[in-house]
Amino acid sequence: MKDAHRKSRVGHGLISFFFVFSSAIAAEPGKRLTFNEALATVESAHPDLLMMQAERDIALADQGIAASRSDTSVNLEGILRSGRPTAGNHDFTSDNSLRLTARKTLYDFGRTSAAESAAKSEVNARDAELIGTRDKRTLEIMARYFDVLIADMQFTADNEFMAVAYVTFDQGKDRLAVGQISSIELADLESRFQETSLRRNASEQRQRITRALLANALNRPGNLPSDIEDPALPGNQRVLPEYESLISSMLLNNARLKANIESLAASQKRLEFVRADKGPMLDAEVQAADYSRSASTRDSLSAGVILTWPIYQGNRVDARIAREQAQFQKLQAGNEKLKMELTQALLETYLEIGQLQRSGRSAAKKQAEFRDLVLEKSRGQYEVELKTNLGTSMAETVEATLRTRKNEYHLALAFARLEALLGAPLITQDKIKQ
């Protein structure tokens, strides 16, 4: 009878802690968040995306500036002055003028075309970086979403372990009273309960932290989701192509590599632009003028072509050329280093996917099957009043399920990283094109 009473207390303890867990998760009521809804926020006005869009807008503005180099300029010039004629009256007389001048570059020997090409390449580089930023946003949202699911399952397991430790400690008090255990053994039971309580409280805090991180990733700071869906992740069943076929695709389509290549092209064109500063410029000019003092050498209307050829500019152009050459070499070295880094990342991601699909799944599945058998055995023993380890078995089963799901979450993230490396869209679950 006493054993049955104790088992009843175990059951009541587990139920009470289950309700504690339920109330903790439901503390902030709201609509259940699905995986697809979370991914749909990739295009929201997140600071990371806004900063990259601003960089693109700057590049577009620079492109407009480069294209306007050959635009016609019209200037109005008014001059108030006095002068003393060389003949006749030697007194100072007014010599005011008003001039309207229109000027347009006819040919600048490559300056404008080089500047426009450099600006266009910079825009292309920013476009590629914008794609890369969206990919990073997707990966961040996925990682934060899965962290919440992991935190919830870990809390469930830790909550169960604490419930068992509490009831065991509570039973220890009764056993101490009848002399079945010593005070040292009871202290050991209390210590174990305190340890499980600490883990449980840390898991509860982790739930809150992961939700805050997810809210920030969704661009909804402070709006913590209370309940989220555990996605099916059908894309995890994809079959990997041969590794060699992926390398060429990555080198051709990777967003970061595209941005680097465009930056290199922009640097080359800027170098051409600087070199062109040593060449001549041909402008057309039309001028209308009015003077307060007439003279036979003055024209009220004139038009002409002006050739400007810099003969000596000191070291200004040579220094700019040297700087741009160094910048190009720096970008070139960075591009080669990026290729090595991306190739290594592709290999590691490829091997990780294979490991998770084969060994990771197999080990997690066997562990889950074993824990299911242990749970059924514990449930049977509990029902016939042989043992009271049902709570521990339930917690270990939850941990086995957590291991299985973590494998799938890591696999989904690995596939997403692979798609980002290959330059394929991350939001859709399309199969990787071979």
PETA-V216749 format. One record per residue. N is the residue number from 1. RES is the residue in three letters. NEAR is the number of other C-alpha atoms within 10 Angstrom. Layout:
N|RES|NEAR, N|RES|NEAR
This chain:
1|MET|6, 2|LYS|7, 3|ASP|12, 4|ALA|12, 5|HIS|10, 6|ARG|16, 7|LYS|20, 8|SER|12, 9|ARG|15, 10|VAL|24, 11|GLY|17, 12|HIS|14, 13|GLY|18, 14|LEU|21, 15|ILE|14, 16|SER|13, 17|PHE|17, 18|PHE|16, 19|PHE|11, 20|VAL|12, 21|PHE|18, 22|SER|12, 23|SER|11, 24|ALA|14, 25|ILE|17, 26|ALA|12, 27|ALA|10, 28|GLU|13, 29|PRO|11, 30|GLY|12, 31|LYS|10, 32|ARG|12, 33|LEU|15, 34|THR|15, 35|PHE|18, 36|ASN|12, 37|GLU|11, 38|ALA|18, 39|LEU|20, 40|ALA|14, 41|THR|17, 42|VAL|23, 43|GLU|14, 44|SER|12, 45|ALA|13, 46|HIS|16, 47|PRO|10, 48|ASP|13, 49|LEU|19, 50|LEU|14, 51|MET|14, 52|MET|19, 53|GLN|18, 54|ALA|12, 55|GLU|18, 56|ARG|21, 57|ASP|14, 58|ILE|15, 59|ALA|22, 60|LEU|18, 61|ALA|14, 62|ASP|19, 63|GLN|20, 64|GLY|14, 65|ILE|14, 66|ALA|20, 67|ALA|16, 68|SER|12, 69|ARG|17, 70|SER|18, 71|ASP|11, 72|THR|14, 73|SER|12, 74|VAL|14, 75|ASN|10, 76|LEU|12, 77|GLU|11, 78|GLY|12, 79|ILE|11, 80|LEU|10, 81|ARG|11, 82|SER|13, 83|GLY|12, 84|ARG|13, 85|PRO|12, 86|THR|8, 87|ALA|6, 88|GLY|7, 89|ASN|9, 90|HIS|10, 91|ASP|10, 92|PHE|11, 93|THR|14, 94|SER|13, 95|ASP|16, 96|ASN|15, 97|SER|15, 98|LEU|15, 99|ARG|16, 100|LEU|15, 101|THR|17, 102|ALA|15, 103|ARG|20, 104|LYS|17, 105|THR|19, 106|LEU|16, 107|TYR|15, 108|ASP|19, 109|PHE|16, 110|GLY|16, 111|ARG|22, 112|THR|19, 113|SER|18, 114|ALA|21, 115|ALA|23, 116|GLU|23, 117|SER|21, 118|ALA|28, 119|ALA|27, 120|LYS|22, 121|SER|22, 122|GLU|28, 123|VAL|25, 124|ASN|22, 125|ALA|25, 126|ARG|28, 127|ASP|21, 128|ALA|22, 129|GLU|22, 130|LEU|23, 131|ILE|20, 132|GLY|21, 133|THR|20, 134|ARG|20, 135|ASP|24, 136|LYS|19, 137|ARG|22, 138|THR|26, 139|LEU|23, 140|GLU|19, 141|ILE|25, 142|MET|21, 143|ALA|19, 144|ARG|20, 145|TYR|27, 146|PHE|25, 147|ASP|20, 148|VAL|25, 149|LEU|23, 150|ILE|21, 151|ALA|20, 152|ASP|23, 153|MET|20, 154|GLN|23, 155|PHE|25, 156|THR|23, 157|ALA|24, 158|ASP|26, 159|ASN|25, 160|GLU|27, 161|PHE|23, 162|MET|27, 163|ALA|28, 164|VAL|25, 165|ALA|24, 166|TYR|22, 167|VAL|21, 168|THR|19, 169|PHE|22, 170|ASP|18, 171|GLN|16, 172|GLY|22, 173|LYS|20, 174|ASP|12, 175|ARG|14, 176|LEU|15, 177|ALA|11, 178|VAL|9, 179|GLY|10, 180|GLN|11, 181|ILE|14, 182|SER|14, 183|SER|13, 184|ILE|10, 185|GLU|14, 186|LEU|19, 187|ALA|14, 188|ASP|14, 189|LEU|21, 190|GLU|19, 191|SER|14, 192|ARG|17, 193|PHE|22, 194|GLN|16, 195|GLU|14, 196|THR|21, 197|SER|19, 198|LEU|14, 199|ARG|18, 200|ARG|22, 201|ASN|16, 202|ALA|13, 203|SER|22, 204|GLU|21, 205|GLN|14, 206|ARG|19, 207|GLN|23, 208|ARG|19, 209|ILE|16, 210|THR|22, 211|ARG|26, 212|ALA|20, 213|LEU|22, 214|LEU|27, 215|ALA|20, 216|ASN|18, 217|ALA|23, 218|LEU|27, 219|ASN|18, 220|ARG|16, 221|PRO|13, 222|GLY|12, 223|ASN|15, 224|LEU|20, 225|PRO|21, 226|SER|19, 227|ASP|19, 228|ILE|18, 229|GLU|13, 230|ASP|15, 231|PRO|13, 232|ALA|9, 233|LEU|13, 234|PRO|10, 235|GLY|16, 236|ASN|20, 237|GLN|11, 238|ARG|13, 239|VAL|12, 240|LEU|14, 241|PRO|12, 242|GLU|10, 243|TYR|12, 244|GLU|9, 245|SER|10, 246|LEU|22, 247|ILE|16, 248|SER|12, 249|SER|16, 250|MET|22, 251|LEU|18, 252|LEU|13, 253|ASN|16, 254|ASN|22, 255|ALA|26, 256|ARG|25, 257|LEU|23, 258|LYS|22, 259|ALA|24, 260|ASN|23, 261|ILE|19, 262|GLU|22, 263|SER|25, 264|LEU|23, 265|ALA|20, 266|ALA|25, 267|SER|24, 268|GLN|18, 269|LYS|22, 270|ARG|24, 271|LEU|22, 272|GLU|19, 273|PHE|22, 274|VAL|22, 275|ARG|16, 276|ALA|18, 277|ASP|17, 278|LYS|16, 279|GLY|15, 280|PRO|14, 281|MET|19, 282|LEU|15, 283|ASP|17, 284|ALA|16, 285|GLU|17, 286|VAL|15, 287|GLN|18, 288|ALA|15, 289|ALA|17, 290|ASP|16, 291|TYR|16, 292|SER|12, 293|ARG|12, 294|SER|11, 295|ALA|8, 296|SER|5, 297|THR|5, 298|ARG|12, 299|ASP|14, 300|SER|12, 301|LEU|13, 302|SER|12, 303|ALA|14, 304|GLY|10, 305|VAL|14, 306|ILE|14, 307|LEU|14, 308|THR|12, 309|TRP|12, 310|PRO|11, 311|ILE|9, 312|TYR|9, 313|GLN|10, 314|GLY|8, 315|ASN|9, 316|ARG|10, 317|VAL|16, 318|ASP|14, 319|ALA|12, 320|ARG|15, 321|ILE|18, 322|ALA|13, 323|ARG|12, 324|GLU|19, 325|GLN|16, 326|ALA|13, 327|GLN|16, 328|PHE|20, 329|GLN|13, 330|LYS|12, 331|LEU|17, 332|GLN|16, 333|ALA|11, 334|GLY|13, 335|ASN|20, 336|GLU|12, 337|LYS|12, 338|LEU|15, 339|LYS|16, 340|MET|12, 341|GLU|11, 342|LEU|19, 343|THR|17, 344|GLN|12, 345|ALA|15, 346|LEU|22, 347|LEU|15, 348|GLU|14, 349|THR|20, 350|TYR|20, 351|LEU|14, 352|GLU|17, 353|ILE|21, 354|GLY|16, 355|GLN|15, 356|LEU|21, 357|GLN|18, 358|ARG|11, 359|SER|11, 360|GLY|19, 361|ARG|19, 362|SER|14, 363|ALA|15, 364|ALA|20, 365|LYS|16, 366|LYS|13, 367|GLN|19, 368|ALA|21, 369|GLU|15, 370|PHE|13, 371|ARG|21, 372|ASP|19, 373|LEU|14, 374|VAL|17, 375|LEU|21, 376|GLU|14, 377|LYS|15, 378|SER|21, 379|ARG|19, 380|GLY|14, 381|GLN|15, 382|TYR|17, 383|GLU|13, 384|VAL|9, 385|GLU|12, 386|LEU|11, 387|LYS|14, 388|THR|22, 389|ASN|17, 390|LEU|24, 391|GLY|24, 392|THR|20, 393|SER|23, 394|MET|22, 395|ALA|25, 396|GLU|22, 397|THR|22, 398|VAL|22, 399|GLU|21, 400|ALA|22, 401|THR|20, 402|LEU|22, 403|ARG|22, 404|THR|20, 405|ARG|19, 406|LYS|19, 407|ASN|19, 408|GLU|22, 409|TYR|24, 410|HIS|18, 411|LEU|25, 412|ALA|23, 413|LEU|21, 414|ALA|22, 415|PHE|23, 416|ALA|25, 417|ARG|22, 418|LEU|23, 419|GLU|20, 420|ALA|25, 421|LEU|26, 422|LEU|22, 423|GLY|23, 424|ALA|22, 425|PRO|16, 426|LEU|20, 427|ILE|16, 428|THR|11, 429|GLN|14, 430|ASP|11, 431|LYS|14, 432|ILE|17, 433|LYS|8, 434|GLN|9
